[in-house]
């Protein structure tokens, strides 16, 4: 099924890089009036104009856009057109590391006004799960330059202490989101707060009420909202940085997630540093901890 053309603006240097890449990808290159180049392949045509305009069209451009051009340009509006670009000023909140045995739990809250939201859309902000760690690192810097940001990073030692106090991950998460948003509103007040929903028992709303905050809007898959997506990127970037720091401390690369590779890495930590040191690197209520003697 044919899609509408993709149109953007690039500089001469970027045009030259893309032209060389396309030649290596088997495109047929030609020069036409007012163009830097014209590249064609079955189902795809790429036109770079002297004015700076870049036009991509054809019935088979989806994969080309998703796996080459959008990552190259850092713009994801073509393959991710459904991101919410409502320009109402608001706070978005999300977390990262909740399902990872090793590494911190990171929570981020982002305030964006209408102008910042426009610029976030131009950056191609989307749910962090759709982005590489490298791209997340790049976007984190740009989001922080555009928006007001607050974060909380609970490294395992503190996380395990708080988990024992709250006795429940949802209560701990609700407290962390409320604390993060409360700090943010001291600098950027907002009556509209959207949080990616992780529970439905009312724990989050009660935590916000205890802080004197407006009741948050809880949404399943809230990363479709561009401000929440920005928070997901900030939180993920913080988690990746935290896991890297802990990897250096452990002397081994610590993997993400909760599978067999993660358990094996935790066993290495226990063997080299002692099982009592594991709580400095891991969330000890995970079942993975039971497999480590």
SVG drawing of the C-alpha trace seen along z (x, -y; Angstrom):
<svg xmlns="http://www.w3.org/2000/svg" viewBox="-8 -28 44 50">
<polyline fill="none" stroke="black" stroke-width="0.4" points="0.0,0.0 1.4,-3.4 2.1,-6.0 2.3,-9.8 5.7,-11.2 8.1,-12.0 9.4,-15.6 12.0,-17.2 15.0,-19.7 18.6,-18.7 21.9,-20.5 24.5,-19.8 26.7,-17.7 23.9,-15.4 22.8,-15.1 26.3,-14.0 26.3,-11.3 22.9,-10.0 23.9,-10.0 27.0,-7.8 24.9,-5.5 22.2,-5.0 24.8,-4.3 26.2,-1.5 22.6,-0.2 22.1,0.4 20.2,-2.8 20.7,-4.2 22.0,-7.7 21.4,-10.6 21.5,-14.4 18.5,-16.4 17.9,-20.2 17.8,-21.9 18.7,-18.6 21.8,-17.5 20.9,-14.0 18.1,-11.7 18.3,-8.1 15.9,-5.3 15.3,-1.7 12.3,0.5 9.4,-1.1 11.5,-3.9 12.6,-7.3 14.8,-9.8 15.2,-13.3 17.6,-15.8 17.1,-19.4 19.5,-22.3 17.0,-24.2 17.6,-21.7 14.3,-19.8 14.5,-16.0 11.6,-14.0 11.1,-10.3 8.2,-8.5 7.1,-5.2 5.1,-2.2 7.9,-0.4 9.4,-3.1 8.2,-2.0 11.2,0.3 13.7,-2.2 12.3,-5.0 12.2,-2.9 15.6,-1.2 17.7,-3.7 16.5,-7.3 14.7,-8.1 17.5,-6.8 20.0,-8.7 18.1,-12.0 16.7,-11.4 13.2,-12.1 10.5,-9.5 7.3,-11.3 6.8,-9.0 6.7,-5.6 5.3,-7.0 2.5,-9.3 0.2,-8.5 2.2,-10.2 -0.1,-12.6 0.9,-16.1 -1.8,-17.9 0.0,-21.2 -1.6,-21.6 1.1,-22.3 1.4,-19.3 3.6,-17.0 4.3,-13.5 5.8,-10.7 7.3,-7.3 9.8,-4.9 12.5,-2.5 14.2,0.5 11.0,1.9 11.4,5.2 15.2,5.4 16.8,7.5 20.1,5.6 20.4,1.8 18.4,-1.1 14.8,-1.9 14.5,-5.3 11.5,-7.7 11.3,-10.8 8.8,-13.7 8.9,-16.2 7.0,-19.5 6.5,-20.8 4.7,-23.9 3.2,-24.2 6.4,-25.4 8.4,-22.6 5.9,-20.1 6.2,-21.4 9.9,-20.9 9.6,-17.5 7.5,-16.4 10.2,-17.7 12.8,-15.6 10.7,-12.5 10.2,-11.7 8.6,-8.3 8.4,-5.6 11.9,-4.7 11.3,-1.0 11.4,-1.8 14.8,-3.5 18.4,-2.3 20.5,-3.2 22.6,-5.5 19.5,-7.4 18.1,-7.6 21.3,-9.3 21.2,-11.8 17.5,-12.6 18.0,-13.0 20.2,-15.9 17.8,-17.6 14.7,-17.0 16.5,-18.5 17.3,-21.5 13.7,-22.0 11.8,-21.0 11.9,-21.1 12.9,-17.7 13.0,-16.0 14.3,-12.5 14.8,-10.0 17.2,-7.1 16.9,-4.4 20.1,-2.3 19.7,1.2 20.9,0.5 18.4,-2.3 15.7,-0.4 15.9,2.7 15.7,0.5 12.6,-1.2 11.0,2.0 11.3,3.5 9.6,0.4 6.7,0.2 6.4,4.0 5.0,3.6 6.4,2.5 3.3,0.5 3.4,-1.5 7.1,-2.2 6.5,-3.3 3.6,-5.5 5.6,-7.2 8.5,-7.7 6.3,-9.2 4.6,-11.5 7.9,-12.7 9.4,-13.3 6.3,-15.3 6.2,-17.2 9.8,-18.4 9.1,-19.3 6.0,-21.4 8.1,-23.6 9.7,-24.8 7.0,-24.1 3.5,-24.0 0.9,-22.2 -2.7,-21.1 -2.4,-18.4 -0.3,-15.4 -0.3,-12.2 1.4,-9.0 1.9,-5.7 -0.5,-3.4 1.1,-0.6 -1.7,0.2 -5.5,-0.3 -6.0,-0.1 -5.8,-3.8 -2.3,-3.7 -0.9,-6.3 -3.8,-8.8 -3.5,-8.5 0.3,-9.1 -0.3,-12.3 -3.1,-13.4 -0.7,-13.0 1.7,-15.4 -1.1,-17.9 -0.8,-17.4 -3.6,-17.5 -5.0,-14.0 -3.0,-12.5 -4.4,-11.1 -3.4,-7.4 -3.2,-5.9 -2.3,-2.4 0.4,-2.8 0.6,-6.5 3.9,-6.7 1.7,-7.5 1.5,-11.0 4.6,-12.9 5.4,-14.3 5.1,-10.9 7.3,-9.5 9.8,-12.2 9.8,-11.1 10.2,-7.5 13.3,-8.5 14.8,-10.4 14.1,-7.5 15.6,-5.0 18.7,-7.1 19.1,-7.4 18.7,-3.6 21.2,-2.8 23.7,-5.2 23.1,-3.7 23.6,-0.1 26.8,-1.2 28.1,-2.7 27.2,0.6 28.9,2.6 32.1,0.7 31.8,1.3 31.1,5.0 33.9,5.4 31.6,7.2 28.9,6.0 25.5,6.2 22.7,7.2 19.2,5.8 16.0,7.7 15.4,10.7 16.4,13.8 19.1,16.4 21.9,14.1 21.0,11.7 21.0,14.5 24.4,15.7 25.8,12.2 24.5,11.9 26.1,15.3 29.4,13.9 29.0,10.9 28.3,13.2 31.3,15.3 33.7,12.4 32.4,10.0 30.4,12.2 26.6,12.8 26.2,10.1 27.3,7.6 24.6,8.6 22.1,6.1 24.3,3.3 23.6,4.4 20.3,6.3 16.6,5.9 16.6,8.6 12.8,9.4 13.1,10.7 12.9,14.5 16.4,14.4 17.9,13.9 16.5,17.3 18.7,19.0 21.9,17.7 23.5,19.8"/>
</svg>
